[in-house]
Amino acid sequence: MSQTSLINQGKTNTTAELDVELRKVFKVFNGETAVRGVDLNIRRGEFFSILGPSGCGKTTTLRLVAGFEMPSAGEVLIRGESMK
């Protein structure tokens, strides 16, 4: 098997169940918006990376997914269950 045949090449398994779903998620700290309107779907078996410069909301987004923070608006679902 060649190495290129092992690469997903951007294809998504649309039949797999959603494990993580963010719907129009916002997070505001002391009047400052850290996360603005994030929509995200991660399906079972997918690997996912969040890249960006310092202060762009990567850690806050991961804290929302982990349940360490609650969104100011929107919804975080893990395997279809709301984190609220």
C-alpha positions as CSV (number, residue, x, y, z in Angstrom):
1,M,0.0,0.0,0.0
2,S,1.4,3.4,-0.9
3,Q,1.8,6.2,1.6
4,T,-0.7,8.4,-0.4
5,S,-3.4,5.7,-0.1
6,L,-3.1,6.1,3.7
7,I,-3.9,9.8,3.6
8,N,-7.6,10.8,4.0
9,Q,-7.2,13.6,1.4
10,G,-9.9,15.7,3.0
11,K,-12.7,13.2,2.6
12,T,-15.2,13.1,5.5
13,N,-17.1,10.0,6.5
14,T,-20.6,11.6,6.4
15,T,-22.2,8.4,7.6
16,A,-20.4,8.3,10.9
17,E,-22.2,9.6,14.0
18,L,-21.3,13.1,15.2
19,D,-19.3,12.9,18.4
20,V,-18.7,16.7,18.9
21,E,-21.0,19.4,17.6
22,L,-20.8,23.2,18.2
23,R,-23.8,25.2,17.0
24,K,-23.3,29.0,16.7
25,V,-21.1,29.0,19.9
26,F,-20.0,32.3,21.4
27,K,-18.0,32.9,24.6
28,V,-17.6,36.4,26.1
29,F,-15.3,37.2,29.0
30,N,-15.7,40.6,30.7
31,G,-17.2,42.1,27.5
32,E,-14.5,40.7,25.2
33,T,-15.6,38.1,22.7
34,A,-13.2,35.1,22.7
35,V,-15.2,32.8,20.5
36,R,-17.6,34.2,17.9
37,G,-20.3,32.0,16.2
38,V,-18.4,28.8,15.9
39,D,-20.1,25.9,14.0
40,L,-18.1,22.6,14.1
41,N,-18.9,19.0,13.5
42,I,-16.4,16.2,14.4
43,R,-17.5,12.7,13.4
44,R,-16.6,9.5,15.2
45,G,-13.1,8.4,14.1
46,E,-12.0,11.8,12.7
47,F,-8.8,13.5,13.8
48,F,-9.1,17.2,14.2
49,S,-6.7,20.1,14.7
50,I,-7.3,23.7,15.7
51,L,-4.6,26.1,14.4
52,G,-4.2,29.8,14.8
53,P,-2.3,32.7,16.3
54,S,-2.2,33.4,20.0
55,G,-5.5,34.8,21.4
56,C,-7.7,33.6,18.6
57,G,-9.9,31.3,20.8
58,K,-8.3,27.8,20.3
59,T,-8.0,27.1,24.1
60,T,-11.4,28.6,24.9
61,T,-13.0,26.4,22.2
62,L,-11.4,23.3,23.6
63,R,-12.4,24.3,27.1
64,L,-16.0,24.6,25.8
65,V,-15.9,21.1,24.3
66,A,-14.4,19.7,27.5
67,G,-17.2,21.3,29.6
68,F,-14.7,23.5,31.6
69,E,-16.6,26.6,30.3
70,M,-20.2,27.1,29.3
71,P,-21.0,29.1,26.1
72,S,-22.4,32.6,26.4
73,A,-24.6,31.7,23.5
74,G,-25.1,28.7,21.2
75,E,-24.9,25.0,22.0
76,V,-22.2,22.3,22.6
77,L,-23.3,18.7,22.1
78,I,-21.2,15.6,22.8
79,R,-22.7,12.5,21.2
80,G,-26.0,14.4,20.8
81,E,-26.2,15.4,24.5
82,S,-26.2,19.1,25.3
83,M,-23.4,20.2,27.7
84,K,-25.9,22.5,29.5
